[in-house]
């Protein structure tokens, strides 16, 4: 047992749980030791990391400060910032669009970003799980990707995204006829 492991083994459960809430303050080795001691005692594990720093490879905890990497100071990428910021307001998020069409996801993102509406997409990376999303346009295992926004922006976002899943409007003369 290393000196650091012995120090953490001597801590109380409360001290260990308090440290687990601030894993972003520790080095990678410190985080590993704290997680191992939690496991050894059968205490609850903190959430898994939501990403890694591109510069130093340090894991990014879901409760990390929004500013940047605690190890090297590298600013977090936009997708990690969205998760961190959304996590602080998770209760305020409401769904505004569900889609299994992978082609609509970047379009919806572009529309929301152009209007300055912050969003979170749940299940986006699961759409292609086992290739099912690619074959059918909808993943029957995970369901559709879901766009969520803050409650105060929900109506505006729904209006903005309203036509994404609708069929194109037909002219007054009826459907276009390719034979004419």
Secondary structure as GFF3:
##gff-version 3
##sequence-region A 1 180
A	DSSP	alpha_helix	3	9	.	.	.	ID=ss1
A	DSSP	alpha_helix	13	20	.	.	.	ID=ss2
A	DSSP	three_ten_helix	23	25	.	.	.	ID=ss3
A	DSSP	alpha_helix	28	41	.	.	.	ID=ss4
A	DSSP	beta_strand	51	52	.	.	.	ID=ss5
A	DSSP	beta_strand	59	60	.	.	.	ID=ss6
A	DSSP	alpha_helix	78	88	.	.	.	ID=ss7
A	DSSP	three_ten_helix	90	92	.	.	.	ID=ss8
A	DSSP	beta_strand	93	99	.	.	.	ID=ss9
A	DSSP	alpha_helix	102	114	.	.	.	ID=ss10
A	DSSP	beta_strand	119	122	.	.	.	ID=ss11
A	DSSP	three_ten_helix	124	126	.	.	.	ID=ss12
A	DSSP	three_ten_helix	129	131	.	.	.	ID=ss13
A	DSSP	alpha_helix	132	136	.	.	.	ID=ss14
A	DSSP	beta_strand	145	150	.	.	.	ID=ss15
A	DSSP	three_ten_helix	151	153	.	.	.	ID=ss16
A	DSSP	alpha_helix	154	161	.	.	.	ID=ss17
A	DSSP	three_ten_helix	162	164	.	.	.	ID=ss18
###
